[in-house]
Amino acid sequence: MPSLSYLLLAPLVGALVIAFLPRSDSGGAIRATALLASGITLILSWTYLLEFDINQPGLQFLQEVAWHTRLGSSFALGLDGFSYPMVLLATLLSFVALLASASVKTRIKGYYILVLLLETAMLGVFMAQDWSLFYIFWELTLIPLFFLIDRWGGKNRHGAALNFVLYTMGGSVFMLISLLVLFDAVPGHSFSMAAMAESGRGLPQHTQVLIFLGFLIGFGVKMPIFPLHGWLPLAHVEAPSPISILLSGILLKMGSYGLLRAAGMLPDAVETLQGLLAVLAFVSLIYGGLLAWRHSDLKAMIAYSSISHMGVVLLGIAALNLAGLHGALMQMVAHGLVAGSLFLLIGLLYERTKTRDVTHYSSLVRVTPRFAFFTTFAFISAVSLPGTAGFVAELNALIGGFARWGWVAALLTVGVLLSAAYAVRSISQLFTGPVRPGMREVEDLKPVELLAAGTLAAGTLILGFMPSPVLDLVNASATQLALLFNP
């Protein structure tokens, strides 16, 4: 089986090759190289499935090279039931984002280099098994994202890019402090995730709580959870649409993935703060849904809906039982596919019409039937109707929440109702009524765009009817974590 390092090297080598391609190129060779590098990474990520043991909760394909022995850091990579689904999702959405980047016509070379570097950094976050390496990759995602928003974004791109970096770096400071406190508690001082988890579980409860709060702020900014969400709507609205796919589909999952790792290190703190986590989850659910419902800007609406959907993830984690963790992990995958679909389709629609205001559209089903089909399906999936991956996720989260808090978990249905409200409104305004004069010549999905949209829609549908591949993949690791709280 190939070393996990190849997953990091494939997009990185692609970026280096593009760097040496001539600037005079019209973009064909640059785009082809980027797609080839990302495609190889996608295929390579799926090869590990052949030997991945779904019954083993521990790390697999582990590789570790001492990095700085005096500091206790190492270049350690590995996969388990938490990280591997995120790696598969990251490679898929990175490839889809590159497919959707055909409209980028300026500074093409820099754009594709930065997207490939971003893919490398995201994969590094999910595969790192050393907290110092995790932190390096976590911070590395900021550099390409800053320039991608700042150079290729909308008219308020400079403020959006700066806002995103300041929020994320501010949260990272708290995370770094927590890591350093844990590092000091490890005998022999090591940044190994396994060593820090073992030491963290032995700390006094009040110490665990203080450390976990630092992680909660750092990871909560990225998820994001209320009230740490301020960067998200502006960044999504101003970012290029392919980058919004990665922001919502992958970057938000980095926060929830980190929170899962922190929960395994500091179980006493999570049990103590369980009520706080549940409150934050319910507030994020309802608050995000209300803001999505009141917005007419389609990208802002999807951005706020992401806050609501990530509230389901936090609720599943807060339940601290197997059903809740299944729901959280399934929602991370489902939301990645659905949000990726919505940002892909709305972005392509904006390129054709130059407006994101839902009130400017009507009866596009007559002009763009393929757009209408895939967009309607994406909005239906966002409501988590039966037959979609989101339904399986929210059902598990609801079961886990009910087992922990009883009928209070029914507040989850308020978020579902709000999702239905803005989804039905959007579908109605986009695809019904008379055709507006300015919308008569809108071009329907092209073959490459159809491939990207169809891939994400198929994934959502397949996992809706057959969720066992994902649930089996995460079950062993989720069971191991749940046993910390329910021995």
C-alpha positions in Angstrom: 0.0 0.0 0.0 1.4 3.4 -0.9 2.7 5.6 1.9 0.3 8.3 3.1 3.0 10.9 2.2 2.0 10.4 -1.5 -1.4 11.9 -0.7 0.3 15.0 0.4 2.9 15.0 -2.4 0.5 14.5 -5.4 -1.2 18.0 -5.2 2.1 19.5 -4.1 4.0 18.1 -7.1 1.1 19.4 -9.3 1.6 22.9 -7.9 5.3 22.7 -8.5 4.8 21.6 -12.1 2.4 24.4 -12.7 4.9 26.9 -11.3 7.3 26.0 -14.1 4.7 26.2 -16.9 4.9 29.3 -19.1 2.7 32.3 -18.2 1.9 32.7 -21.9 -0.1 29.5 -21.7 -3.9 30.2 -22.2 -4.6 28.1 -19.2 -5.3 24.7 -20.9 -2.0 23.0 -19.8 -2.2 24.6 -16.3 -5.8 23.5 -15.8 -5.1 20.0 -17.1 -2.1 19.7 -14.8 -4.2 20.8 -11.8 -7.0 18.3 -12.6 -4.5 15.5 -13.2 -2.8 16.1 -9.9 -6.1 16.3 -8.0 -7.5 13.3 -9.9 -4.4 11.2 -8.9 -4.9 12.3 -5.3 -8.6 11.3 -5.4 -7.8 7.9 -6.9 -4.9 7.3 -4.5 -7.2 8.1 -1.5 -9.6 5.4 -2.5 -6.9 2.7 -2.9 -6.5 2.7 0.9 -10.1 1.4 1.2 -8.9 -1.9 -0.1 -6.9 -2.6 3.0 -8.7 -0.5 5.6 -9.9 -2.7 8.4 -13.3 -1.3 9.5 -13.2 -3.4 12.7 -10.0 -1.7 14.0 -10.6 1.5 16.0 -6.9 2.4 16.1 -4.6 4.0 13.5 -3.9 2.3 10.2 -1.2 2.9 7.6 0.8 4.7 10.3 4.1 6.2 9.3 6.2 8.2 11.7 9.6 9.9 11.3 11.3 11.7 14.2 11.2 15.4 13.4 12.6 17.3 16.4 13.5 14.8 19.1 14.3 17.4 21.7 10.9 19.1 21.1 9.1 15.8 21.0 7.6 16.3 17.5 7.5 13.9 14.6 6.2 13.7 11.0 3.4 11.2 11.8 0.6 10.4 9.5 -2.2 7.8 9.9 -5.9 7.1 9.2 -8.8 5.9 11.4 -12.5 6.0 11.3 -12.6 9.7 12.0 -10.0 10.9 9.5 -10.4 8.6 6.5 -14.0 9.7 5.6 -12.7 13.3 5.7 -9.8 12.5 3.5 -12.1 10.9 0.9 -14.4 13.9 1.1 -11.6 16.4 0.8 -10.1 14.7 -2.3 -13.5 14.5 -4.0 -14.5 18.1 -3.3 -11.1 19.4 -4.3 -11.4 17.7 -7.7 -15.0 19.1 -8.1 -13.8 22.6 -7.2 -11.2 22.4 -9.9 -13.7 21.2 -12.4 -15.9 24.2 -11.5 -12.9 26.6 -11.9 -13.1 27.0 -15.7 -14.5 30.5 -15.4 -11.3 31.7 -13.7 -9.5 33.7 -16.5 -7.1 36.0 -14.6 -3.9 35.0 -12.9 -4.7 31.4 -13.7 -1.3 30.1 -12.7 -1.5 31.4 -9.2 -5.1 30.3 -8.7 -4.4 26.6 -9.5 -1.2 26.6 -7.5 -3.0 27.9 -4.4 -5.9 25.5 -4.8 -3.5 22.5 -4.9 -1.6 23.9 -1.9 -4.8 24.2 0.0 -5.7 20.6 -0.8 -2.3 19.5 0.6 -2.8 21.4 3.8 -6.4 20.1 4.3 -5.3 16.5 3.9 -2.4 17.1 6.3 -4.8 18.3 9.0 -6.9 15.1 8.7 -3.9 12.7 8.5 -1.6 14.3 11.1 -1.0 12.2 14.2 1.3 14.7 15.9 -0.3 17.9 17.3 2.6 20.1 16.2 2.2 18.8 12.6 -1.6 19.2 12.9 -1.1 22.8 14.0 1.3 23.5 11.1 -1.1 22.2 8.5 -4.0 24.0 10.3 -2.3 27.3 9.9 -1.1 26.5 6.4 -4.7 26.5 5.1 -4.9 30.2 5.9 -2.3 31.3 3.4 -3.8 29.9 0.2 -7.3 30.8 1.4 -6.4 34.4 2.1 -5.0 34.9 -1.4 -7.8 33.0 -3.1 -10.4 35.2 -1.5 -8.3 38.4 -1.7 -7.3 38.1 -5.3 -10.2 36.3 -7.0 -13.2 37.2 -4.7 -16.0 39.8 -5.0 -15.9 43.5 -4.5 -15.5 43.3 -0.7 -12.9 40.5 -1.0 -10.2 42.4 0.9 -12.3 42.8 4.0 -13.6 39.2 3.8 -10.1 37.8 3.5 -8.8 39.8 6.4 -11.8 39.0 8.5 -11.4 35.3 7.8 -7.7 35.3 8.8 -8.2 37.4 11.9 -11.0 35.2 13.2 -9.1 32.0 12.5 -5.8 33.1 13.9 -7.5 34.5 17.0 -9.1 31.1 17.6 -5.8 29.4 16.8 -4.1 31.3 19.7 -6.4 29.6 22.2 -5.9 26.2 20.6 -2.1 26.7 20.7 -2.2 27.6 24.4 -4.2 24.5 25.2 -1.7 22.4 23.2 1.2 23.8 25.1 -0.4 23.2 28.5 -1.1 19.6 27.4 2.5 19.2 26.1 3.8 20.3 29.4 1.7 17.6 31.1 3.2 14.7 29.0 6.0 12.9 30.6 9.1 13.4 28.5 7.3 16.1 26.6 5.8 14.9 23.3 3.4 16.2 20.7 2.2 12.7 19.8 -1.6 12.6 19.7 -1.5 9.2 21.5 0.8 10.4 24.2 -1.1 13.7 24.8 -4.4 11.8 24.9 -3.1 9.4 27.5 -1.8 12.3 29.7 -4.8 14.5 29.1 -7.2 11.9 30.5 -5.2 11.8 33.7 -5.5 15.5 34.4 -7.8 16.9 37.1 -11.2 17.8 35.9 -10.9 21.6 36.3 -7.6 21.5 34.3 -9.3 19.5 31.6 -12.1 22.0 31.4 -9.8 25.0 31.0 -7.8 23.2 28.3 -10.9 22.0 26.4 -12.4 25.6 26.4 -9.3 26.7 24.5 -9.9 23.9 22.0 -13.6 24.8 21.8 -12.8 28.4 20.8 -10.2 27.4 18.3 -12.2 24.6 16.6 -15.5 26.5 17.2 -14.4 29.4 15.0 -13.7 27.0 12.1 -16.9 24.9 12.4 -18.4 27.6 13.1 -20.6 27.6 16.1 -22.6 30.5 17.5 -21.3 33.1 18.4 -17.9 32.5 16.6 -19.4 32.5 13.2 -18.9 36.1 12.2 -16.4 35.4 9.4 -18.4 32.8 7.6 -21.1 34.7 5.7 -18.8 37.4 4.4 -16.1 34.9 3.4 -18.6 32.7 1.5 -20.3 35.6 -0.3 -17.0 37.1 -1.5 -15.0 34.0 -2.2 -15.0 32.5 -5.7 -17.7 29.9 -5.9 -15.2 26.9 -6.3 -13.5 28.1 -3.1 -16.9 28.3 -1.3 -17.2 24.6 -2.1 -14.0 23.9 -0.2 -14.8 26.4 2.6 -18.2 24.9 3.4 -17.5 21.3 2.3 -14.1 20.7 4.0 -12.8 23.7 6.0 -15.8 23.6 8.4 -15.2 19.9 9.0 -11.7 20.6 10.2 -13.2 22.2 13.2 -15.6 19.4 14.1 -12.8 16.8 13.4 -10.5 18.7 15.8 -13.3 18.8 18.4 -13.7 15.0 18.2 -9.9 14.6 18.8 -10.1 17.0 21.7 -13.1 15.1 23.2 -11.1 11.9 23.2 -8.2 13.6 25.0 -10.3 15.4 27.7 -13.3 13.2 28.4 -14.0 14.6 31.9 -14.1 18.2 30.5 -16.5 17.1 27.7 -18.8 15.5 30.3 -18.7 18.6 32.5 -19.4 20.9 29.6 -22.0 18.7 27.9 -24.8 21.0 28.7 -23.0 24.0 27.3 -22.2 22.1 24.1 -25.9 21.1 23.7 -27.0 24.7 24.2 -24.5 26.0 21.6 -25.7 23.3 19.2 -29.4 24.1 19.5 -28.7 27.9 19.3 -26.6 27.4 16.2 -29.3 25.2 14.7 -32.1 27.7 15.1 -30.0 30.9 14.7 -28.4 29.7 11.4 -31.8 28.6 10.1 -33.5 31.9 10.9 -30.7 34.0 9.2 -30.8 31.7 6.2 -34.6 32.1 5.9 -34.4 35.9 6.0 -31.7 36.3 3.3 -32.4 36.7 -0.3 -28.7 36.5 -1.3 -28.3 32.8 -2.3 -24.7 32.4 -1.2 -25.4 34.1 2.1 -28.4 31.9 2.6 -26.4 28.7 2.1 -23.6 30.1 4.3 -26.0 30.6 7.2 -27.6 27.3 6.6 -24.1 25.7 7.1 -24.1 27.1 10.7 -27.4 25.3 11.2 -26.2 22.1 9.8 -23.0 22.2 11.7 -25.2 22.6 14.8 -26.4 19.0 14.1 -22.7 17.9 14.2 -22.1 19.6 17.5 -25.4 18.1 18.9 -24.2 14.6 17.9 -20.8 15.1 19.6 -22.5 16.6 22.7 -24.7 13.5 23.1 -21.6 11.5 23.9 -23.2 8.2 22.8 -22.8 6.0 19.7 -25.9 7.1 17.9 -25.0 10.8 18.4 -21.4 10.2 17.1 -22.8 8.3 14.1 -25.1 11.3 13.4 -22.3 13.8 13.8 -19.9 11.9 11.5 -22.6 11.2 8.9 -23.6 14.8 8.9 -20.1 15.9 8.3 -20.1 13.8 5.1 -23.6 14.7 4.1 -23.2 18.4 4.6 -20.0 18.3 2.6 -21.8 16.8 -0.4 -24.9 19.0 -0.1 -23.2 22.3 0.6 -20.7 21.5 -2.2 -23.6 20.9 -4.6 -25.4 24.2 -3.6 -22.3 26.4 -3.9 -21.3 24.7 -7.2 -24.7 25.3 -8.7 -25.4 28.8 -7.4 -21.8 29.8 -8.4 -22.4 28.6 -11.9 -25.7 30.4 -12.0 -24.1 33.6 -10.8 -21.5 33.4 -13.6 -24.3 33.3 -16.1 -26.6 35.9 -14.6 -24.4 38.1 -12.4 -26.9 38.2 -9.6 -27.3 36.1 -6.5 -30.6 37.7 -5.4 -33.3 35.0 -5.4 -36.0 37.6 -6.2 -34.3 38.3 -9.6 -35.1 34.9 -10.9 -38.2 33.0 -12.0 -39.2 29.9 -14.0 -35.7 28.9 -14.9 -37.0 25.3 -15.2 -38.1 26.2 -18.8 -34.8 27.7 -19.7 -32.3 25.5 -17.7 -34.0 22.2 -16.9 -30.7 20.5 -15.8 -30.0 23.4 -13.5 -33.5 23.1 -12.1 -33.2 19.4 -11.5 -29.9 19.4 -9.7 -30.6 22.6 -7.7 -34.0 21.3 -6.6 -32.4 18.0 -5.5 -29.7 19.9 -3.6 -32.2 22.0 -1.7 -34.3 18.9 -1.0 -31.2 17.2 0.4 -30.5 20.2 2.6 -33.9 19.6 4.2 -32.8 16.1 4.9 -35.7 14.3 3.4 -35.7 10.5 3.5 -33.6 9.0 0.8 -30.8 11.6 1.2 -27.7 11.3 3.4 -28.8 14.2 5.6 -31.8 12.2 6.7 -29.7 9.4 8.1 -27.4 11.9 9.8 -30.2 13.9 11.5 -32.1 10.7 12.5 -29.0 9.4 14.3 -28.3 12.7 15.9 -32.0 12.9 17.1 -31.8 9.4 18.5 -28.6 10.2 20.3 -30.0 13.5 21.6 -33.2 11.9 22.8 -31.3 9.2 24.6 -29.3 11.9 26.4 -31.8 14.8 27.0 -35.3 13.3 26.2 -37.8 15.4 24.4 -35.6 18.5 24.5 -33.9 17.0 21.5 -37.1 17.7 19.5 -35.7 21.2 19.1 -33.8 19.7 16.2 -37.0 19.6 14.3 -37.2 23.4 14.4 -34.0 23.5 12.4 -35.5 21.1 9.9 -38.7 23.2 9.5 -36.6 26.3 9.0 -34.5 24.5 6.3 -37.8 23.5 4.6 -39.0 27.1 4.7 -36.0 28.7 2.9 -35.6 25.7 0.6 -39.2 25.8 -0.7 -39.0 29.6 -1.0 -35.8 29.4 -3.0 -37.1 26.6 -5.3 -40.4 28.5 -5.9 -38.7 31.8 -6.7 -36.0 30.2 -8.9 -38.1 27.9 -11.0 -41.8 29.0 -11.0 -43.7 32.0 -12.4 -43.2 33.8 -15.8 -39.8 33.8 -17.4 -38.1 37.2 -16.9 -36.8 38.9 -20.1 -33.2 38.9 -18.8 -33.3 35.2 -18.0 -34.4 33.9 -21.4 -30.9 33.2 -22.6 -29.3 31.6 -19.5 -27.2 28.7 -20.6 -27.9 25.3 -19.0 -25.2 23.0 -17.4 -22.4 22.1 -19.7 -21.1 18.4 -19.8 -18.2 19.1 -17.3 -20.5 21.0 -15.0 -23.0 18.2 -15.3 -20.3 15.7 -14.3 -19.4 17.7 -11.1 -23.1 18.2 -10.1 -24.0 14.7 -10.9 -21.2 13.2 -8.9 -22.2 15.1 -5.7 -25.9 14.4 -6.2 -25.2 10.7 -6.7 -23.1 10.6 -3.5 -25.9 12.2 -1.6 -28.5 9.8 -3.0 -26.4 6.6 -2.6 -25.6 7.3 1.0 -29.2 8.2 1.7 -30.3 4.7 0.6 -27.1 2.8 1.6 -25.5 4.7 4.5 -23.7 1.5 5.8 -20.4 2.3 3.9 -19.9 5.4 5.9 -21.4 4.1 9.2 -19.3 1.0 9.0 -16.2 3.0 8.2 -16.6 5.2 11.4 -18.2 2.7 13.7 -15.1 1.2 15.3 -13.6 4.6 16.1 -17.0 6.1 17.2 -17.6 3.0 19.5 -14.1 3.5 21.1 -14.8 7.2 21.8 -18.4 6.5 23.1 -17.0 3.9 25.6 -15.0 6.7 27.3 -18.3 8.2 28.4 -20.6 5.1 28.5 -18.3 2.3 29.8 
